[in-house]
Amino acid sequence: MRSEFEGSPKSWPPLGLPIGSVRALLTLIVLAVVVTRLARGLEVEALWVQTLLIALAHYFTSRRFVSLPPDVMVRLEEEGILEPERHPLFLPKNSIRLLIVLAFAGLAVYLYRENQFHAGHPAVQLVGVVSAYLLGAVARTIGGWINRRRATPPTGTWGDIKAMTVLVVLVLAAIPEFLNMQLNLPPVFHQIALAMMLFYYGSR
């Protein structure tokens, strides 16, 4: 006899919302605070920015240990081996990620229209950092999609080149910090180095 509770979660999710909804709301609140203050030209405390970056890492990194074809995923979910993917706040899949991307894209457009889109603006620097991470995540998704359709497994050459490049650039940026000395590097070099590192994180 089929139980009326079959398929229900083992524990009641917070506030009775779909799993992940509270995290989604918290992320959207932090996102709104950061973007609104940046758009107004106000200073944003480092704690808000750090919290937002941690939330971005949660939403734009893969949380499955293995990558399986979609039909296999559906079958495993139907058999109860994998927990079905939840939709926070009853929104379609990837809605929170899309809202995050649109918020930063909207901020960039707003700054451009207000003639404030220049390298020295704190908001532009944050948009650049976030964009580097998001581009890495997009590159990972595209790479995974291409590799799934390859007859032979990809070589590790591109990954080696990418890793060596970001390591060399970041070491060059870090040496002056360790030795408290100045190298004849462009002022924007540190930003490029950190953006490359975040791109690498997103792409992995």
N, C-alpha and C positions, 0 to 999 in steps of 0.2 A: 504494500500500500504506500503511495507517494505521500511523504510528509509535506505539510504546508510550509515548513521552514526549509525545505530542500533548496540548496543554492544560495541560502542567506549567508551573510558573513558570520564568522565564528564569534565575533564580538560586535556590539553596536557601534557604528562609526560616530565620531564626534558630531553632535547636533543633529544626528540623523541624516546628514548630507552624504553624498557619494564620497568614497575614500579619496583623500587628497584635496577636498574642498577648502578646508581650513588653511592648509598650506598655500593654496591658490589665492585665497583672500588676503592672507598676510603678505604674500609677494606683491599683489596688485596695490596694496596700501603703501608699501615701501616704494614701489615703482612710482606711484602717483606723487609721493612726497618729493622724491629726488627730481623727477622730471619737472614738476611745478616750480620748485625753487630755482632750478637751473634756468628755466624759461623766463623767470622774473629777474634773473641776474643776481640772485641771492646766494650766499655761501651755504654749502651743504656740509654738515658735519661728517667727518670721516666715517663714523660708526654707521650712518645711513648708507653710505656708498659701499662699505665693506659688507654690510648685510645684504644689500642688493646683489653684489657680485657672488656671494655664497648661494643666494637663491637662483641666480642664473646658472650656476654650476649644476644645481639640482635639476633644472628643467632642460638643459641642453647637453647632458651627458647620458650615455646609454646605461640603463640600470638592469639590463639582462646580461647574464653571464655568457650566453651563447646566442648567436644570430641564426635564426631558423627561417625557412621560407614561410610566407604568409599562410599557405594551405596547411602546413604542419602546425603552425601556431594555433589556427582555428580548431584543428582536430584535437590537439592537446588540451585546449581550453574546454572543448565539449566533453572530453573524457575526464575532466576534473584534475588533470595532472598539473596544469598551470592555472593560476588564478586569472579569471578574465580581466582584461584591461578596464580600469575604471575611468569615468569621465567626470572630473571635478566640476562642481557647480552645475551639473547637468548639461554642460557645454559639449559640442563636438570635439573629437580627438584633435589634439595640438592647438586648441583655442588659446590656452594661456600663453604658449610660446608665441603664437601669432600676435597676441595683444602686446607682449613685451617688445617684439620687433617693431610693431606699428608705433608704439609709444616713442621709441628712440628715433625712428624714421621721421615721425611728426616733429619731434624736437629739432632734428637737424634741418628740416624744411623751414621751421619757424625762425631759427637762428639765421638761416640764409636770407630769408625775406627781410629780417630786421638788420641786415648788414653786420651781423655779429659772428659770422662763421669764419673765424680766423684761428690760427694755431694757438695763440696765447689765451684764448677764452677757456675757462675751466670746464664749461659745458661741452665744448668741442673736444677737449682732451678726453673727457669721460665717454662721449659718443664714440671716439676713435678706439678707446680701449675695449668697450663693449662690442663694437663692430668687428674688431679683430677676432674676438672670441667666437662671435656668432658666425663669421665667415669660416672659421675653422670647423665649427659644427656642421655647416652646410657642406663644406668640402668632404667631411667624413661621410655624410649621408650620400652624396653623389658617388664617392669612391666605393662605398659598400654596394650601391645599386649597380655600378659598372662591373665590379668584381664578381657579383652573383651571376652575371651573364657570360663570364669568361669560361672557356673550355678548360684552360690550364690555370693553375694558381698564379697570382701575380708575384713578381720578384720583389725582394726587399730593397732594391736599389733606391727607389724614390724615397722610401722611408728613411734610409741611411743618409741620403743627401739632405733631407729636411731636418733630421735630427742634428747632423753635424753643423749645418748652417746656423741654426738657432743657438746651439751651444757656443760656437765661436763668437757670435754677435753678443750674446749675453755675458760671456767672459770678458770681452773687451769693455763692455759697459760697467762690469763689476770691479775690474782691476783698480780704477781710480778710487772707488769707494773703500776698498780694502787698504790701499796704500796711502790714502789721503793726499792724492796728487792729481794734477791736471794733465789730461792728454789732449792733443789737438784734434778733438772730435767735434762735429757740429752740435749745437745745443739740442737739436731734435733727436740726436742719436739715441739717447736713453729712452725716449718715447717709442722710437721704432723698435728697439730691442725688447722692451716689455710687451709691445703689441705683437711682435713675432712669437714671443713665449706664449702669450694667451691664444694666439692662432694655433700654435702647436697643441696646447692643452685641448682646445675645442676640436681639433682634427683627430685626436686620439680617442 
